[in-house]
Structure formats: C-alpha cells, structure tokens
Amino acid sequence: KDRLEIEFQSNEANIIKLSYTSVNEEYAKRFVEILIEEMSKMYKSHQTAQANYTLDFLQNRADSVFYELEIAEEEFAKVKDINQRIIKASGRLKELQLMRNVEVLNTMYLEIIKNLELTKLTLLNKTPIINIIDTPMLPLKSNQYHSLLLGVLGTFIGAFLSITFFTFRKLFEDALGD
C-alpha cells in the first residue's frame, strides 16, 4: 500500500511522477514499466473512444453502401442493355429508376468517405501523446568496496603521519635536550 507513490509534478504540463519501492529492485522496475504501459493504453483508449466508435460505424456504413452501389450499377447496366432499342419512356422507367438509385448511392458513398476521412483526422487530433521523461532505473551499485578501500587507506596514512610526527618530536626533544 505504501510502496507506490504517484505525484502530479505540474498541472499545466500534466507531468506525473510515479515511484515504487520494493525489496526486489528488478521486480520494482518491471512493475513500474508495466504500470506506465497499461496506464498509457487505458488513457489513450478512454480519450479516443468516441472517435473510434464513429470511425468503425462510418467504415461499416461505407462498406455496405459500396456493396449496394455495385449491385445497383450491375442491375442498371443489365436493364440498359435490355432497353437499348426501346423508344417509349414508359419502357425506360425501370432504367431511369435504377440510374437515380445509382446516383443517390454514389452521392451517399462520397459523403460517407468524406466523413470517414474527417473522422480519421479527428482521431489523430484526439489521440494524446504520452512521453516518458525518465524511464525507471535500478538504484546505483553500492559503493561499499570503495568506502572500505578509503577507510583502510586513511588508516595507513593516519598511522604513517602519526609515526612521522612522534619520530620528529622525539628527535627534536633529543636534539634540544643535549
């Protein structure tokens, strides 16, 4: 419970600081990486849910209208071939109806494609950009060896300086005492 800390560093820039403390440093690092990845996915999904729904709907609608348009065009071509030698308008009534149907479906398809492209741009604009400023990293290696070496070296230097000091002191006392 107390191991995970989440802080808002800056509300204007939406900077979040996430830290996790554990005895196992590899586990803590991997936990934070997975948590950031899942949080990013969830946030992007939440921010783009409506645009994705609209995009899917328009894509399905475009596919169905295109299918209907293909069928209407084939039927129109067949009726036109059959009515090639008919002069009366009443004989061409089916051809005119199919031509109108093709034009309506064509207009619908073009509008749906236009809306589909606008929705794709909207989705791109609504997709948040998440940058990770500092990636999780393991703590630095312990400097115990370095500290031990400095302690031993300090002891030897201290002993050398002490011996030198007492030796010169004894020499001065003996020289002045004669």
BAFI-3210 file (N, C-alpha, C; in Angstrom, 3 decimals, decimal comma, padded with zeros to 6 digits):
// residues 178
n [1|2|3|4|5|6|7|8|9|10|11|12|13|14|15|16|17|18|19|20|21|22|23|24|25|26|27|28|29|30|31|32|33|34|35|36|37|38|39|40|41|42|43|44|45|46|47|48|49|50|51|52|53|54|55|56|57|58|59|60|61|62|63|64|65|66|67|68|69|70|71|72|73|74|75|76|77|78|79|80|81|82|83|84|85|86|87|88|89|90|91|92|93|94|95|96|97|98|99|100|101|102|103|104|105|106|107|108|109|110|111|112|113|114|115|116|117|118|119|120|121|122|123|124|125|126|127|128|129|130|131|132|133|134|135|136|137|138|139|140|141|142|143|144|145|146|147|148|149|150|151|152|153|154|155|156|157|158|159|160|161|162|163|164|165|166|167|168|169|170|171|172|173|174|175|176|177|178]
n.u [000,814|001,867|003,986|003,765|003,927|002,339|002,587|001,527|003,490|003,348|000,562|-000,102|001,497|000,867|002,517|003,500|004,729|005,892|006,595|007,927|008,603|010,483|011,723|012,882|014,587|014,566|011,983|010,513|011,275|010,327|007,609|006,849|007,355|005,472|003,117|003,098|002,926|000,413|-001,261|-000,923|-002,039|-004,709|-005,481|-005,218|-007,104|-009,438|-009,571|-009,969|-012,238|-014,899|-014,321|-013,176|-015,380|-017,123|-015,549|-015,456|-018,192|-018,675|-016,925|-018,057|-020,530|-019,740|-018,695|-021,032|-022,701|-021,118|-021,197|-023,957|-024,058|-022,462|-024,079|-026,390|-025,325|-024,602|-027,137|-028,377|-026,805|-027,500|-030,284|-030,178|-028,878|-030,881|-032,968|-032,097|-033,118|-035,602|-037,992|-040,051|-040,857|-042,097|-041,186|-038,601|-038,677|-037,886|-035,124|-034,524|-035,229|-033,339|-030,999|-031,265|-031,155|-028,516|-027,130|-027,900|-026,872|-024,177|-023,646|-024,193|-022,164|-019,846|-020,122|-020,025|-017,419|-016,001|-016,716|-015,619|-012,855|-012,560|-013,177|-011,027|-008,964|-009,837|-009,604|-006,826|-006,127|-007,273|-005,921|-003,893|-000,530|001,929|004,742|007,584|009,547|011,686|012,895|012,177|014,731|017,276|018,601|021,761|024,869|026,156|028,573|030,245|032,656|034,421|034,267|035,316|037,921|038,836|038,712|040,639|042,928|042,965|043,471|046,071|047,501|047,017|048,294|050,933|051,448|051,186|053,259|055,424|055,189|055,560|058,130|059,756|059,265|060,427|063,083|063,609|063,290|065,379|067,536|067,403|067,598|070,209]
n.v [-001,198|001,276|001,508|002,404|005,443|008,253|011,286|014,537|016,490|018,825|020,659|022,118|021,103|018,494|016,568|013,618|011,970|008,829|006,375|003,406|001,284|-001,485|-004,562|-006,262|-005,125|-005,510|-006,468|-004,211|-002,294|-003,473|-003,646|-000,927|-000,186|-001,781|-000,823|001,860|001,463|000,139|002,084|004,141|002,968|002,634|005,300|006,479|004,941|005,671|008,429|008,432|006,988|007,694|008,770|006,518|004,794|006,179|006,119|003,339|002,870|004,493|003,289|000,708|001,471|002,695|000,476|-001,104|000,585|000,848|-001,792|-002,031|-000,105|-001,239|-003,459|-002,113|-000,741|-002,860|-003,959|-001,773|-001,564|-003,988|-003,628|-001,399|-002,456|-004,227|-002,467|-001,111|-000,746|000,301|002,836|004,270|006,170|004,972|002,407|002,738|003,327|001,690|001,716|004,444|004,699|002,994|004,320|006,703|005,619|004,636|007,051|008,308|006,489|006,714|009,385|009,241|007,465|008,951|011,079|009,677|008,665|011,066|011,973|009,883|010,238|012,730|011,967|010,278|012,158|013,621|011,658|011,345|013,864|013,776|011,776|011,301|012,348|010,661|011,075|009,625|010,842|010,263|007,085|004,142|003,142|001,057|001,163|002,773|000,986|-000,284|001,429|000,147|-001,288|000,619|002,498|000,963|000,569|003,230|003,702|001,897|002,867|005,473|004,857|003,771|006,018|007,807|006,453|006,475|009,242|009,818|008,277|009,507|012,099|011,650|010,593|012,729|014,568|013,306|013,314|016,110|016,766|015,259|016,495|019,112|018,701|017,925]
n.w [000,000|000,840|-000,821|-003,439|-005,079|-006,382|-007,901|-008,937|-010,747|-012,254|-013,029|-015,314|-017,386|-017,177|-015,876|-014,415|-011,595|-010,858|-008,553|-007,153|-004,474|-003,509|-002,116|-003,931|-006,518|-009,313|-009,754|-008,919|-010,839|-013,236|-012,609|-012,497|-015,166|-016,577|-015,415|-016,279|-019,056|-019,306|-018,208|-020,061|-022,375|-021,498|-021,000|-023,553|-024,931|-023,565|-024,132|-026,878|-027,427|-028,371|-030,915|-032,119|-032,108|-033,848|-036,156|-036,713|-037,148|-039,430|-041,249|-041,524|-042,553|-044,959|-046,311|-046,615|-048,164|-050,447|-051,365|-051,957|-053,971|-055,993|-056,674|-057,597|-059,786|-061,489|-061,980|-063,217|-065,539|-066,802|-067,264|-068,903|-071,138|-071,964|-072,577|-074,803|-077,442|-077,019|-077,399|-076,199|-073,255|-071,105|-071,222|-070,503|-067,862|-065,649|-066,072|-065,667|-062,974|-061,791|-062,547|-061,104|-058,532|-058,521|-058,721|-056,317|-054,422|-055,084|-054,405|-051,665|-050,891|-051,491|-049,637|-047,230|-047,341|-047,277|-044,698|-043,264|-043,656|-042,401|-039,800|-039,275|-039,183|-036,966|-035,005|-034,983|-033,993|-031,457|-030,181|-027,496|-026,780|-025,191|-023,388|-021,992|-019,602|-017,776|-017,687|-015,745|-013,483|-012,161|-008,797|-008,103|-008,060|-005,024|-003,070|-001,248|-001,362|-002,315|-000,223|001,891|000,974|000,976|003,744|004,788|003,490|004,537|007,226|007,088|006,137|008,190|010,316|009,371|009,284|012,011|013,174|011,916|012,948|015,748|015,687|014,673|016,695|018,903|018,000|017,903|020,601|021,728|020,459|021,425|024,083|024,658]
ca.u [000,000|002,678|005,157|003,511|003,684|002,007|002,511|001,422|004,581|002,912|-000,782|-000,168|002,141|000,412|003,664|003,193|005,877|005,469|007,709|007,543|009,706|010,365|012,975|013,414|014,670|014,161|010,520|010,024|011,496|009,395|006,260|006,623|007,296|004,181|002,082|003,112|002,438|-001,030|-001,913|-000,907|-003,051|-006,043|-005,747|-005,443|-008,379|-010,502|-009,633|-010,340|-013,327|-015,976|-013,807|-013,031|-016,727|-017,592|-014,748|-015,931|-019,526|-018,570|-016,268|-019,070|-021,534|-019,121|-018,616|-022,370|-023,182|-020,343|-021,742|-025,246|-023,756|-022,011|-025,253|-027,253|-024,659|-024,739|-028,543|-028,601|-026,167|-028,303|-031,541|-029,832|-028,646|-032,178|-033,793|-031,326|-033,905|-036,926|-038,095|-041,025|-040,373|-042,636|-040,320|-037,329|-038,944|-037,015|-033,769|-034,429|-035,242|-032,044|-029,997|-031,425|-030,667|-027,050|-026,657|-028,108|-025,884|-022,861|-023,553|-024,085|-020,846|-018,862|-020,271|-019,541|-015,954|-015,534|-016,860|-014,667|-011,540|-012,604|-013,133|-009,648|-008,196|-010,270|-008,994|-005,415|-006,030|-007,694|-005,022|-002,894|000,871|002,477|006,202|008,174|010,707|012,732|012,475|012,566|016,084|017,677|019,495|023,183|025,581|026,632|029,993|030,822|034,042|035,143|034,335|036,244|039,266|039,192|038,932|041,940|043,956|043,000|044,116|047,517|048,044|046,987|049,347|052,207|051,628|051,378|054,617|056,347|055,092|056,204|059,566|060,370|059,140|061,459|064,379|063,751|063,469|066,712|068,494|067,340|067,905|071,642]
ca.v [000,000|002,482|001,408|003,085|006,877|008,952|012,723|015,435|017,466|020,083|020,515|022,695|020,210|017,134|015,708|012,727|011,224|007,525|005,629|002,183|000,789|-002,906|-005,219|-006,783|-003,968|-005,913|-006,507|-002,832|-001,658|-004,078|-003,263|000,461|-000,165|-002,339|000,099|003,011|000,993|-000,110|003,372|004,850|002,331|002,926|006,723|006,708|004,306|006,491|009,714|008,268|006,006|008,187|008,879|005,147|004,285|006,847|005,600|001,987|002,980|005,027|002,292|-000,309|002,091|002,867|-000,842|-001,561|001,438|000,479|-003,070|-001,720|000,641|-002,208|-004,224|-001,209|-000,464|-004,055|-004,052|-000,673|-001,926|-005,044|-003,036|-000,501|-003,323|-004,770|-001,369|-000,374|-000,435|000,797|004,263|004,871|006,489|004,021|001,228|003,092|003,727|000,907|002,207|005,749|004,472|002,425|005,363|007,580|004,859|004,626|008,409|008,532|005,676|007,286|010,594|008,791|006,872|010,032|011,798|008,809|008,631|012,365|011,955|008,899|010,876|013,746|011,253|009,822|013,324|013,910|010,637|011,694|015,042|013,445|010,788|012,012|011,961|010,420|010,961|009,210|011,716|009,429|005,692|003,543|002,595|000,389|002,000|002,645|-000,048|000,127|001,791|-000,392|-001,657|001,880|003,059|000,125|000,877|004,552|003,553|001,246|003,803|006,548|004,328|003,696|007,383|008,348|005,791|006,967|010,622|009,779|007,765|010,555|013,189|011,269|010,397|014,051|015,167|012,679|013,809|017,498|016,771|014,762|017,480|020,271|018,250|017,667]
ca.w [000,000|000,972|-001,691|-004,717|-004,930|-007,616|-007,641|-010,078|-010,666|-012,858|-013,587|-016,659|-018,348|-016,893|-015,577|-013,298|-011,073|-010,361|-007,970|-006,445|-003,663|-003,205|-001,746|-005,185|-007,408|-010,669|-009,726|-008,827|-012,151|-014,214|-012,188|-012,925|-016,636|-016,996|-014,955|-017,201|-020,356|-019,213|-017,973|-021,340|-023,240|-020,981|-021,182|-024,987|-025,266|-022,987|-024,821|-028,289|-027,523|-029,235|-032,289|-032,631|-032,373|-035,068|-037,269|-037,010|-037,724|-040,792|-042,092|-041,828|-043,429|-046,277|-046,944|-047,030|-049,271|-051,626|-051,831|-052,587|-055,191|-057,000|-057,120|-058,372|-061,068|-062,332|-062,384|-064,156|-066,807|-067,431|-067,748|-070,018|-072,300|-072,392|-073,091|-075,800|-078,636|-076,632|-077,662|-075,291|-071,912|-070,138|-071,285|-069,871|-066,481|-064,753|-066,299|-065,014|-061,525|-061,403|-062,718|-059,947|-057,380|-058,612|-058,408|-054,881|-053,701|-055,359|-053,583|-050,272|-050,699|-051,457|-048,364|-046,151|-047,442|-046,803|-043,241|-042,751|-043,629|-041,341|-038,522|-039,085|-038,731|-035,600|-034,157|-034,830|-033,132|-030,100|-029,592|-026,689|-026,916|-023,860|-023,402|-020,728|-019,441|-017,177|-017,582|-014,458|-013,478|-010,928|-007,981|-008,414|-007,318|-003,711|-003,032|-000,026|-001,634|-002,421|001,132|002,660|000,483|001,504|005,184|005,005|003,039|005,540|008,429|006,830|006,046|009,560|011,097|008,864|009,753|013,469|013,428|011,475|013,914|017,013|015,437|014,608|018,017|019,737|017,515|018,344|022,064|021,993|019,967|022,286|025,435|024,812]
c.u [000,853|003,861|005,004|003,175|003,424|001,812|002,336|002,486|004,129|001,545|-000,877|000,397|001,703|001,587|003,345|004,481|005,342|006,690|007,160|008,770|009,445|011,734|013,665|013,414|014,281|012,631|009,949|010,152|010,494|007,943|005,926|006,521|005,946|003,041|001,985|002,542|000,925|-001,816|-001,985|-001,959|-004,459|-006,408|-006,027|-006,781|-009,551|-010,681|-010,139|-011,528|-014,416|-015,525|-013,626|-014,391|-017,275|-016,853|-015,217|-017,300|-019,459|-017,914|-017,251|-020,119|-020,986|-019,054|-019,991|-022,920|-022,424|-020,856|-023,076|-025,038|-023,303|-023,185|-026,144|-026,636|-024,775|-026,168|-028,878|-028,008|-026,975|-029,583|-031,268|-029,574|-029,968|-033,001|-033,115|-032,176|-035,300|-036,933|-039,016|-040,429|-040,894|-041,803|-038,989|-037,484|-038,029|-035,570|-033,556|-034,403|-033,892|-030,924|-030,044|-030,877|-029,133|-026,494|-026,794|-027,062|-024,474|-022,636|-023,401|-022,676|-019,764|-018,925|-019,747|-018,018|-015,360|-015,598|-015,884|-013,272|-011,475|-012,521|-011,735|-008,767|-008,554|-009,645|-007,512|-005,240|-006,378|-006,775|-003,940|-001,492|001,436|003,979|006,680|009,486|011,892|012,203|012,885|013,973|016,384|018,558|020,953|023,810|026,126|028,129|030,678|032,296|034,899|035,308|035,316|037,680|039,726|039,461|040,287|043,061|044,100|043,697|045,632|048,146|048,084|048,087|050,718|052,475|051,859|052,797|055,642|056,358|055,830|057,711|060,265|060,311|060,232|062,843|064,614|063,990|064,881|067,765|068,529|067,754|069,397|072,300]
c.v [001,254|002,498|002,171|004,544|007,480|010,417|013,468|016,508|018,833|019,870|021,064|021,738|018,764|016,177|014,926|012,012|009,953|006,828|004,462|001,660|-000,668|-003,442|-005,750|-005,658|-004,304|-005,926|-005,094|-002,121|-002,178|-003,695|-001,854|000,543|-000,674|-001,411|001,320|002,619|000,799|001,188|004,179|004,292|002,709|004,394|007,040|006,132|005,146|007,801|009,588|007,333|006,459|008,269|007,492|004,539|004,878|006,323|004,206|002,016|003,455|004,024|001,183|000,228|002,271|001,535|-001,303|-000,717|001,101|-000,833|-002,850|-000,989|-000,295|-003,008|-003,360|-000,902|-001,647|-004,185|-002,973|-001,003|-002,999|-004,470|-002,127|-001,317|-003,859|-003,684|-000,584|000,051|000,083|002,319|004,940|005,068|005,502|002,737|001,468|003,471|002,994|001,393|003,547|005,603|003,927|003,465|006,337|006,893|004,834|005,998|008,707|007,753|006,227|008,534|010,224|008,264|007,957|010,815|010,962|008,753|009,948|012,415|010,985|009,512|011,969|013,104|010,727|010,973|013,701|012,928|010,937|012,883|014,734|012,432|011,521|011,466|011,830|010,194|010,563|009,972|010,928|008,015|005,146|002,960|001,989|001,323|001,769|001,552|000,532|000,409|001,271|-000,737|-000,404|002,512|002,274|000,433|002,235|004,489|002,949|002,194|004,960|006,097|004,272|005,082|008,013|007,751|006,306|008,387|010,661|009,327|008,829|011,697|012,845|011,073|011,754|014,761|014,631|013,183|015,242|017,576|016,306|015,791|018,686|019,914|018,030|018,833]
c.w [000,000|000,008|-002,999|-004,445|-006,304|-007,261|-008,960|-009,897|-011,154|-013,467|-015,005|-017,708|-018,173|-016,705|-014,311|-012,895|-010,436|-009,795|-007,162|-005,725|-003,326|-002,809|-003,002|-006,210|-008,851|-010,782|-009,723|-010,178|-013,169|-013,890|-012,674|-014,449|-017,137|-016,602|-015,877|-018,551|-020,344|-019,010|-019,274|-022,289|-022,806|-021,227|-022,658|-025,415|-024,771|-023,763|-026,256|-028,488|-028,491|-030,691|-032,908|-032,967|-033,673|-036,290|-037,675|-037,678|-039,176|-041,742|-042,482|-042,789|-044,841|-047,020|-047,433|-048,181|-050,548|-052,226|-052,548|-053,909|-056,308|-057,560|-058,000|-059,725|-062,017|-062,856|-063,405|-065,524|-067,536|-068,025|-068,934|-071,281|-072,851|-073,077|-074,207|-076,996|-078,304|-076,762|-076,662|-073,901|-070,887|-070,113|-070,578|-068,394|-065,496|-064,866|-065,585|-063,491|-061,041|-061,530|-061,525|-058,689|-057,356|-058,235|-056,912|-054,072|-053,889|-054,509|-052,108|-049,984|-050,609|-050,150|-047,197|-046,162|-046,940|-045,267|-042,589|-042,646|-042,561|-039,958|-038,240|-038,611|-037,296|-034,624|-033,932|-033,890|-031,685|-029,421|-028,805|-026,939|-025,504|-024,013|-022,026|-020,594|-018,889|-017,064|-016,219|-014,546|-012,117|-010,116|-008,373|-007,568|-006,018|-003,770|-001,775|-000,221|-001,670|-001,035|001,992|002,258|001,011|003,007|005,498|004,615|004,036|006,813|008,251|006,765|007,434|010,418|010,667|009,369|011,265|013,811|013,054|012,490|015,207|016,843|015,416|015,969|018,960|019,328|017,978|019,858|022,418|021,566|020,892|023,726|025,635|025,282]
res [k|d|r|l|e|i|e|f|q|s|n|e|a|n|i|i|k|l|s|y|t|s|v|n|e|e|y|a|k|r|f|v|e|i|l|i|e|e|m|s|k|m|y|k|s|h|q|t|a|q|a|n|y|t|l|d|f|l|q|n|r|a|d|s|v|f|y|e|l|e|i|a|e|e|e|f|a|k|v|k|d|i|n|q|r|i|i|k|a|s|g|r|l|k|e|l|q|l|m|r|n|v|e|v|l|n|t|m|y|l|e|i|i|k|n|l|e|l|t|k|l|t|l|l|n|k|t|p|i|i|n|i|i|d|t|p|m|l|p|l|k|s|n|q|y|h|s|l|l|l|g|v|l|g|t|f|i|g|a|f|l|s|i|t|f|f|t|f|r|k|l|f|e|d|a|l|g|d]
***
